[in-house]
């Protein structure tokens, strides 16, 4: 999906604001795009760079076909620089090299654009060097900083940027995007219940642990739904072996919640009030279990107690 369509569908507020700024010639000289991974920050950065250099704008939007748009897409345009962490951090030499390159006019126009991915990962020297560059700009340039942790950006840098917030993707849009990227519909629905970040959802789906975890919780759900005492035994027999880490343990309850929410939709469409009441009761119990786990009660104890409360009403 090309950037214009992605932004129009997923970040309409940001898209409209940037589009109007471009049309009225009121672009800021520095932007800070903040939001979770996968919400379209980098797509917006590339889209904005194309906007500035496109030679064949269509309805005041990048054509994606001209030589400039194509080179920016391939990260080959000499006047558009993308900086990202070298290892764990963005180092001061990367910012100094950027300043050196941007001290003169662009190779092909007077305009230059630099995009800093994961800008919260600048070390202190790099951040201070960038701050000085923003305070004393040389030549015509547009700076775009991307971050999913705005609190780690120096306040003095923030104050020199126009900050745009990228909303988390809705479950429906996230599911659609995951399916478009080759993930099965059922898995996409489950993943969208675990996270609203596209990148995180893809990361989870590519983890071999995910499939085993999903199947394990599905079996536990089947036992619980039938009020089978095996649900209690299954915690020690299987679940504690699969869900070893704290984050994974929290996801086990999130997965179980997803299966019961899906069951609720099914029961609601059938109109069986007694069944709906029971599913709602179980959903409340799962939410309580999630809360208990967050207070450092052991996973095994929490899961076993949940099973007993569901089975023996």
Secondary structure, DSSP 4 states (H G I P E B T S, - for coil): --HHHHHHHH-HHHHHHHHHHHHTT---SEEEEEE-TTSSHHHHHHHHHHHHH-SS-BTTB--S-SHHHHHHHTT--TTEEEE--BTTBB-HHHHHHHHHHTTS--SSSSEEEEEETTGGGB-HHHHHHHHHHHHT--SEEEEEEEES-GGGS-HHHHTTSEEEEEPPPPHHHHHHHHHHTT--HHHHHHHHHH-S-HHHHHHHHTSHHHHHHHHHHHHHHHHHHTT-THHHHHIIIIIHHH--SHHHHHHHHHHHHHHHHHHHHHHHHHT-HHHHHHHHHHHHHHHHHHHHHHTT--HHHHHHHHHHHHH--
